[in-house]
């Protein structure tokens, strides 16, 4: 929660979500400034610069978390967020990562 939440992901999550009647968004189109009608499932929702910034932020936070986990200030942050984190599902081992299929984006 400390490493991924409250990053640039919040901006991606903010705003209005499109309505879909089919449930798979195949009925949703984005019309761009050139008038192109792009299916929602084919629209990039984050550009390269935003992706790079997001990944840097998350990697830096994970790095800091692992190196500084014993720091009392970080421990205070962890304790403060534990109430919310306890409501999340238990984490699971990502077997695709171990098997070398970790680059898969099918989820």
Secondary structure as GFF3:
##gff-version 3
##sequence-region A 1 107
A	DSSP	alpha_helix	9	13	.	.	.	ID=ss1
A	DSSP	beta_strand	29	31	.	.	.	ID=ss2
A	DSSP	beta_strand	37	39	.	.	.	ID=ss3
A	DSSP	three_ten_helix	40	42	.	.	.	ID=ss4
A	DSSP	alpha_helix	48	68	.	.	.	ID=ss5
A	DSSP	alpha_helix	72	85	.	.	.	ID=ss6
A	DSSP	alpha_helix	95	99	.	.	.	ID=ss7
###
